[in-house]
């Protein structure tokens, strides 16, 4: 028996979605809002919005940027040291071949 769907709009973000008629709740794929559905008809009776902490997200992004900067600095230092060592080796080879 095929599953029947009812079109619905998320009350939180306005995204269109199709909800199986036999379900008493669903989640919006776009924003993560939990929507409870009344048995009589498809209506939103309770919304539990997914909570995001913008300050923590910004802090984590800033920390990641600092860590990336440190990695770049370390990589640049390694390249500089490697070039310096290669220059010394080339200089020693040139001197020893004279």
Secondary structure, 3 states (H helix, E strand, C coil): CCCCEEEEECCCCCCEEEEECCCCEEECCCCCCEEEECCCCCCEEEEECCCCCHHHHHHHHHHHHHHHHHHHHHHHHHHHHHHHHHHHHHHHHHHHCC
